[in-house]
């Protein structure tokens, strides 16, 4: 089954987020290893986008709430039980 938002096909969760935001996630989250200059430029671009669309944060919260409401199974998390660590007597001790 294929999912489209507008004319764009969304394949992954990142695609859905990018299409909902109208911008790449990296603009808001940054990327590993970016320089101070790159971070400054990215933040300037983000500020410009927010200045042009001051309702964007509220719209995103609304979208997130709707997704959570429509997909409560997203939070059906089962904790994994870790096996007990074994203690071995004399491990690493000199004989």
C-alpha positions in Angstrom: 0.0 0.0 0.0 1.4 3.4 -0.9 0.7 6.6 1.0 0.7 10.0 -0.5 0.6 13.4 1.0 -0.4 15.7 -1.7 1.5 14.5 -4.7 4.4 13.2 -2.7 4.8 9.6 -1.6 5.7 9.1 2.0 7.7 5.9 2.6 9.1 6.4 6.1 8.2 8.2 9.3 10.8 10.8 8.3 9.0 11.4 5.0 5.7 12.0 6.9 7.4 14.5 9.2 9.1 16.3 6.4 5.9 16.5 4.4 4.0 17.7 7.4 6.6 20.3 8.3 7.2 21.3 4.7 10.9 21.3 5.5 13.6 18.7 6.0 13.9 17.5 9.6 17.6 18.4 9.6 16.6 22.1 9.4 15.1 21.8 12.9 17.3 19.0 14.4 20.7 19.7 12.9 23.1 17.1 11.7 26.1 15.5 13.4 29.3 17.3 12.7 27.9 20.5 11.5 30.2 23.5 11.9 29.2 26.6 13.9 28.8 28.4 10.6 26.4 25.7 9.3 24.5 25.7 12.5 24.1 29.5 12.4 22.8 29.4 8.8 20.4 26.6 9.7 19.1 28.5 12.7 18.7 31.7 10.6 16.7 29.7 8.0 14.5 28.2 10.8 13.9 31.7 12.3 12.8 33.0 8.8 10.4 30.1 8.4 8.9 30.7 11.8 8.6 34.4 11.1 6.7 33.6 7.9 4.5 31.0 9.7 4.1 31.8 13.4 1.4 29.2 13.8 3.8 26.4 12.7 4.6 25.2 16.3 0.9 25.0 17.2 0.1 23.2 13.9 2.8 20.6 14.6 1.5 20.0 18.1 -2.0 19.6 16.7 -0.8 17.1 14.1 1.2 15.1 16.7 -1.9 15.0 19.0 -4.0 13.8 16.1 -1.5 11.1 15.2 -1.4 9.9 18.8 -5.2 9.9 19.1 -5.6 7.9 15.9 -2.8 5.5 16.7 -2.7 4.7 20.4 -0.9 1.5 19.7 2.2 3.6 19.0 2.7 3.6 22.7 2.1 0.0 23.5 5.6 -0.4 24.8 6.6 -3.6 26.5 9.6 -3.3 28.8 12.3 -5.8 28.0 13.6 -7.8 31.0 17.3 -7.9 31.2 18.8 -11.2 32.4 20.5 -11.0 35.8 24.2 -10.5 35.7 26.1 -13.5 36.9 28.8 -13.1 39.4 31.6 -15.5 39.0 33.8 -16.1 42.0 37.4 -15.5 41.5 37.0 -14.0 38.0 40.1 -12.1 37.2 41.8 -13.1 40.5 45.3 -14.4 40.5 45.6 -18.1 41.4 
